[in-house]
């Protein structure tokens, strides 16, 4: 079935794409075959990450960037990661609510995904969905993170350009979050720039950027937008284009993508090995005695971990 669906997707069948996205979301056993088949088609799309604290206007900026890109004749894929519903386990906000004006546009594909308890701002399946949209032929892929604050660092390993959205009220929080998400942004956007406090935030950001030494020679610009009025969106798109050109000219785009693929492999290995070891605990037999000793405090966790790795030596061969 994966082979047939992939073939249909590559001919532009959006229903096949939706079924493949669903398979990736539920971590189907068919995912490795799906990824193997689409890998030769990857590399065309440019991925933009939109991140920042809740209420900063990430959805509105995503919506307006999409509208502008469509005016330029570009096709767009949107991955919107939402908080997980405690009742259904799905995304609390649906794609129809978020991007109503684009829902019937054949040049835009929108997928809302639940974070499912993952704390890095993306769901575990997001990277796979990005690849599917790339193989499908989208020119731009915009990934909007869930909005959890400074822990949203997953996006830097998925996007080519990362845009951090702030609002004037964020000024007091700059010092507390700069050690996290502030350091991974390629562009800074102060949305709702008609509010009080925008000058102070700009000053704080510029001071932080002056102290920060970029090894890639790129100094992130600080832009102002009023997304709900469509103000500053063209300038934001131009800044993203400039950053893309800079990355391409210096070879850093290829380097970033290589690093991201390497990190994805390490993450997958970690997940699969952890799942294997956890399953051994869950079966109630393997390592049960060692686990009891750790729980009782007669064996320390470090020694137990080393012993488990030795006993599972066949996993590493």
C-alpha positions in Angstrom: 0.0 0.0 0.0 2.7 2.6 0.8 4.2 2.2 -2.8 0.8 2.8 -4.4 0.0 5.8 -2.1 3.4 7.4 -2.7 3.0 7.0 -6.5 -0.4 8.7 -6.3 0.9 11.5 -4.1 3.8 12.2 -6.5 1.2 12.7 -9.3 -0.5 15.4 -7.2 -3.2 13.3 -5.5 -3.9 15.3 -2.3 -6.0 12.4 -0.8 -3.0 10.1 -1.0 -0.9 12.8 0.7 -3.4 13.1 3.5 -3.4 9.3 4.0 0.4 9.2 4.1 0.5 12.1 6.6 -2.0 10.2 8.8 0.3 7.1 8.6 3.3 9.2 9.7 1.3 10.8 12.5 0.3 7.5 14.0 3.8 6.2 13.6 2.7 3.3 11.4 5.0 0.4 10.7 4.9 1.6 7.0 6.7 4.8 7.8 10.3 3.5 7.0 9.1 2.4 3.6 7.3 5.6 2.9 10.4 7.7 3.8 12.6 5.4 1.7 10.4 5.9 -1.4 10.2 9.7 -1.1 13.8 10.4 -0.2 15.0 10.9 -3.8 12.4 13.6 -4.3 13.4 15.7 -1.3 15.3 19.0 -1.2 13.1 21.3 -3.3 11.0 23.0 -0.6 12.3 25.8 1.7 11.2 25.4 5.3 10.4 28.4 7.5 9.9 27.9 11.2 7.5 30.2 13.1 8.0 30.1 16.8 7.5 32.2 19.9 5.4 32.5 23.1 1.6 32.0 23.1 -0.4 35.0 21.9 2.4 36.5 19.9 0.4 36.2 16.6 2.2 33.2 15.1 -0.9 32.0 13.3 -1.8 35.4 11.9 1.8 35.8 10.6 1.7 32.3 9.1 -1.6 33.1 7.4 -0.4 36.4 6.0 3.0 35.0 4.8 1.0 32.2 3.0 -1.2 34.8 1.3 1.8 36.8 0.1 3.6 33.7 -1.1 0.5 32.6 -3.1 0.5 36.1 -4.7 4.0 35.3 -5.8 2.8 32.1 -7.4 4.4 29.8 -4.8 2.7 26.7 -3.4 2.7 26.4 0.4 2.5 23.6 2.9 1.6 24.5 6.5 2.3 22.3 9.5 0.5 23.9 12.5 1.4 22.2 15.8 -1.3 22.7 18.4 -1.7 21.7 22.1 -3.0 18.2 22.6 -6.6 17.8 23.7 -6.8 16.0 27.1 -10.0 14.3 25.9 -9.4 13.2 22.3 -5.6 13.3 22.1 -5.9 15.4 19.0 -5.1 19.0 18.2 -7.3 21.5 20.1 -7.4 23.9 17.2 -8.3 22.6 13.7 -6.9 23.7 10.4 -10.2 25.0 9.2 -10.4 27.4 12.1 -6.8 28.6 11.7 -6.6 29.3 8.0 -10.1 29.6 6.6 -9.2 31.8 3.7 -6.7 29.2 2.4 -8.7 26.0 3.0 -10.1 25.9 -0.5 -6.9 26.9 -2.2 -5.4 24.0 -4.1 -2.0 25.6 -3.8 -2.0 25.4 0.0 -2.0 22.2 2.1 -2.7 22.7 5.8 -2.2 20.1 8.5 -2.9 20.7 12.2 -1.0 18.3 14.4 -1.2 17.6 18.1 2.0 18.0 20.1 1.0 14.8 22.0 2.9 15.8 25.1 6.2 16.5 23.3 7.9 19.5 24.8 10.1 20.7 22.0 7.4 22.8 20.2 6.9 20.1 17.5 5.2 16.8 17.5 7.5 13.7 16.9 5.9 13.2 13.5 6.4 16.8 12.2 9.7 16.1 10.4 8.1 13.3 8.5 5.2 15.4 7.5 7.6 18.2 6.3 9.3 15.6 4.1 6.0 14.5 2.6 5.1 18.1 1.7 8.5 18.5 0.2 8.1 15.4 -1.9 4.6 16.5 -2.9 6.2 19.6 -4.5 5.4 22.5 -2.2 7.7 25.5 -2.7 7.5 26.7 0.9 6.7 24.8 4.0 5.8 26.9 7.1 5.9 25.2 10.4 4.2 26.9 13.3 5.2 25.6 16.7 2.8 25.0 19.6 4.0 28.1 21.5 5.4 26.8 24.8 8.2 29.4 25.3 11.9 28.9 25.6 11.9 25.1 25.3 10.8 25.2 21.6 14.2 24.3 20.2 13.1 21.4 18.0 12.3 23.8 15.2 15.9 24.7 14.6 16.6 21.1 13.6 13.6 21.1 11.1 13.6 24.6 9.5 16.0 26.3 7.1 15.1 29.7 8.5 13.7 30.2 12.1 11.6 33.2 12.8 11.0 34.2 16.5 7.8 36.2 17.0 7.6 38.5 20.0 5.2 41.3 21.2 6.1 44.5 22.9 5.1 43.0 26.3 7.9 40.5 25.9 10.4 43.1 26.9 10.5 42.1 30.5 11.1 38.4 29.6 14.1 38.9 27.3 16.7 38.3 30.0 15.0 35.1 31.1 14.6 33.5 27.7 17.7 34.6 25.9 19.6 31.5 26.9 17.1 29.3 25.1 15.1 30.1 22.1 16.5 33.6 21.6 19.8 32.1 20.5 18.4 30.0 17.7 16.4 32.7 15.8 17.5 33.8 12.3 15.0 36.6 12.3 13.2 38.5 15.1 9.7 39.9 14.6 8.0 42.2 17.0 4.4 41.8 16.1 1.6 44.1 17.3 4.2 46.8 16.9 1.6 49.6 17.4 1.6 48.9 21.1 3.6 50.6 23.8 7.0 49.1 24.6 8.1 48.3 21.1 11.1 50.7 21.2 12.3 49.2 24.4 12.0 45.7 23.1 13.9 46.7 19.9 16.6 48.2 22.0 16.9 45.1 24.2 17.1 42.8 21.2 19.7 44.9 19.4 21.8 45.0 22.5 21.5 41.2 22.8 22.4 40.7 19.2 25.4 43.0 19.6 26.7 40.8 22.3 26.0 37.6 20.5 28.7 36.7 18.0 27.3 34.9 15.0 29.7 32.3 13.6 27.9 32.3 10.3 28.3 36.0 9.6 24.5 36.6 9.7 23.2 39.2 12.0 19.5 38.6 12.6 17.4 41.6 11.7 14.7 42.9 14.0 11.5 43.6 12.1 8.2 45.2 13.2 4.8 43.9 12.0 1.1 44.5 12.6 0.0 41.2 11.1 -3.7 41.7 11.6 -3.4 44.8 9.4 -1.0 43.1 6.9 1.7 45.6 7.8 5.3 44.4 7.6 4.6 41.1 5.9 6.2 42.0 2.7 9.3 43.1 4.5 9.3 39.9 6.5 9.1 37.8 3.4 12.0 39.8 1.8 14.1 39.2 5.0 13.5 35.5 4.8 14.4 35.5 1.1 17.6 37.4 1.9 18.5 34.9 4.6 17.9 32.0 2.2 20.1 33.6 -0.4 22.9 34.1 2.2 22.7 30.5 3.3 22.8 29.3 -0.3 25.7 31.5 -1.3 27.8 30.5 1.6 27.0 26.8 1.5 25.4 26.9 4.9 22.0 25.8 3.7 23.5 22.4 2.7 25.5 22.2 5.9 22.4 22.9 8.0 20.4 20.3 6.2 23.2 17.7 6.7 23.3 18.5 10.4 19.5 18.2 10.6 19.5 14.8 8.9 22.3 13.6 11.3 20.3 14.8 14.3 17.1 13.1 13.0 19.0 9.8 12.8 20.3 10.2 16.3 16.8 11.0 17.6 15.3 8.0 15.9 18.0 5.7 17.3 17.3 7.1 20.7 13.6 6.6 20.4 13.9 3.0 19.1 16.5 1.9 21.6 14.5 3.4 24.5 11.3 1.7 23.2 13.2 -1.6 23.1 14.6 -1.3 26.6 11.2 -0.1 28.0 9.5 -3.0 26.4 11.8 -5.3 28.3 10.8 -3.7 31.6 7.1 -3.9 30.7 7.2 -7.6 30.1 7.8 -8.1 33.8 10.7 -10.6 33.3 13.8 -9.2 31.8 15.9 -7.1 34.2 13.1 -7.3 36.8 15.5 -8.3 39.5 17.9 -5.5 38.6 15.0 -3.0 38.6 13.9 -4.1 42.1 17.5 -3.6 43.4 17.5 -0.1 42.0 14.1 0.6 43.5 15.3 -0.7 46.9 18.5 1.3 46.7 20.9 -1.7 46.8 22.2 -1.0 43.3 22.8 2.5 42.0 21.2 3.4 38.6 24.5 4.0 36.9 25.8 0.5 37.6 22.4 -0.9 36.6 22.4 1.0 33.3 25.9 -0.3 32.5 24.9 -3.8 33.3 21.7 -3.6 31.1 23.8 -2.3 28.2 26.2 -5.2 28.5 23.3 -7.7 28.8 21.7 -6.2 25.6 25.0 -6.2 23.7 23.1 -7.8 20.7 21.2 -4.6 20.2 24.4 -2.8 19.2 25.7 -5.4 16.8 
